[in-house]
Amino acid sequence: MRVCIGPMLALTLSAQSLTGVIDMHAHCDPDSMARSIDGLALARLAQSRGMRGLVLKNHYESTAGLAYLARQAAPGLEVFGGIALNRAVGGINLAAVEQMVRVKGGFGQVVWMPTFDAENNVRKAGERRPFVAVTREGRLLPEVKDVLALIAKNNLTLATGHLSPAEIFLLIDEAKKAGVARIVVTHAMLAPVEMSIAQMKQAAGVGAWIEFVRNPQVAAYAAAIREVGPEHVVVTSDLGQAGNPLHPDGLLSFLEALRGQGLTQDELDRMTKTNPAAALGLTR
């Protein structure tokens, strides 16, 4: 079978397996944006492909309840949800995170800082609309610190969303002080985050995982992963967009492409199995 993940990339997938893989960045329906598959169907598909788990992401509402339902649809699959602190949930809103934590099942695990509504995202897109700030005059806002304390208290995973590198370093520093145990730098190489390799290495050096998502620029991604070190990396799909491959197929082709760039199977397993499990607080 041949799957294309970019205009210049077609790959044979026979040698790569998704057994035991956790996709920590999976978009799905129901959503207010066009998606390729709903969360229950995605869970069943992931289970059929031997995957261990998923983290369901929505930019505008909590997915903790959807994760609960997805686990019913695919028993044994470890499905988690989370909340992105965009304007639809009140921005940096402690009450929204508290409610996510309380959703039945306790599968709301990841808190993303603002994504599409982040100040960095809005400014880089050249948009003139309200945004969610996390800093003022170079300092984190008090409400961000409150959310970090809640993340630490409930043993949740912090993801940095679409913040700028400068904001991310402030966030990581304060999160560490607050006792947050697990931090993921959201698709660090992609716009609007656009971290340099030196910045990614710096973030990894203080204990954050660096997320690399499916992307046709495989050679550049593979080179960056080598620089950062696979022990500090999580590889995810960031799929679910209408018109793109479904998550297992897109992730599979990306992994095969990375292997074609010289990354070993052990390194791929570290980035898709061991590290995501650790980033979610799974003990095995």
ABEGO torsion letter per residue (X at the ends): XBBBABAABBBBAAABBABGBBBABBBBOBBABBBABBAAAAAAAAAAAGBABBBBBBAABBAAAAAAAAAAABBGBBBBBBBBBBAAAGEBBAAAAAAAAABBGGABABBBBBBAABAAAAAAAGBBBBBBBABBGGBBBAAAAAAAAAAAAAGBBBBAEABBAAAAAAAAAAAAAAGBABBBBBGAABOAAGBBAAAAAAAAAAGBBBBBBBBABAAAAAAAAAAAEAAABBBBAGBGBBGBBBAAAAAAAAAAAAAAAGBBAAAAAAAAAAAAAAAAGBAX
